């Protein structure tokens, strides 16, 4: 039987996560050019923005598949069996480890979709109970959730897309532009498909996503390039709320914000030629 903790908490509430994040994130990435931007000066050179990104970020490899699948949350199928995984269990800001809450992530891609798979180890579940998972859920980050921030254009790290899924399969997707105020567009809809399963015996919940490429890029993936990406996990309720990340969050802001593009890792696409006969 799944144990669900419905205790409330406030330290990651939406207002706190977003207050002042827009300008703070831009200033750290752009450095001295930030004040000029605020004053309305010309845009910074994209190469300067990219150079400001650290080069010691983690990498996840996404293998090409010649066939598409529909998500069902079952991750033992052949589609995922040969996919390399990355994992994380550390607090985003302090890097305190939580080994019992390890999250594993894998990725694949096709001509039309980006796929992500998550294996989330847990002790108890904290969820919105009795709600319709078909309806987009604002504030989903206030309970247990796994998230991905995806930036298809490395030259524009301030523009990316946020995806969130809960163990209940409730969902949220947002377009983020840190140069705008407000910086999130709740009306944007990617049309991504997703499914979750909860294995109470093993204390693991899994989530499988299929994200259309067109809303993210307007075109196909360029296999020779890479995207910027970070993964996050929120688990538990106060006073033991955990906020974990794959790429370390360099600034421990009072708002506990995940919106720090300089922390993003690299999503590297393996193309069909490199794979030979993809399957």
C-alpha positions, 0 to 999 in steps of 0.5 A: 500500500502506498503511503501518502503524506499530505502535509503542507509546506511553503519553502518551495512555493511558487512565489518564492521560486520566481521572485527576482529570478529573472534578473538574477539568472540573466546577470549571472550568465551574462556577467557585466553585460547584464546592466546594459541589458536592463538599460535597454542597450543592444543584446549581448553577443551569443558567443559571450553568453555561451562562453559564460556557461561552465564547461564541467557540466554532466552529459546525458546521451540520447540514442536514436530510434527508428520507431516511435512508441507510446508512453505507458510508464513501463520502463523494462521494455526493450526500448529502454534496455540499452539506453545509458542512464545518468543518476542523481541524489544530491540536494541542488544547492548544498549537494547533500546526498540522499541515497534512498531518493536516487533518480535515474534518467534515460533519453532517446529520440526519433525524427519527431520526438524526444523521449525521457524516462525516470526511475524515482526511488522514494520512501513515502509519497506526497501528492495532490490526492483525488485530482484529475491527471488530465488537467494541467496542474499549476503549482505541481512543484509543491508536492513530489515531482520530477522536472526537466528544463530543456534549452534547445538553443545553447546560444540562448540559455535564457530561453527553455522549456519546463516539464513536470510530472508527479507520481499521480501523472499530473503534469505541467509544461511551461515556456520560459524566457528569463528576459521577460516579465513574467518569465513563464508562459503558462498558456504554452502547451507542448502536447507531450504525452506521459505515463507513470507507474508506482511500484510500492513494493520496490519504492520506485515510481517511474515516468515515461515522456514523449515530447514533440520536437516541433513546439521546441524547435520548429524543425528536426533535431540536429544530431551533430549538436547538443541541447542544454538540459537539467533534471530536478526532483522534489520529494517530501514535505516540511520539515524534511522537504528535499530539492535535488538536481542533476547539475549543481545549482551554483547560487543558493538563492533565498528563493531556492530557485531551479531557474539557473541556466548556467547549471544545465548539463548537456543532452548529446544526441547520437545520430543514426549513422553513429548507431548503424542499424538503429532499433 
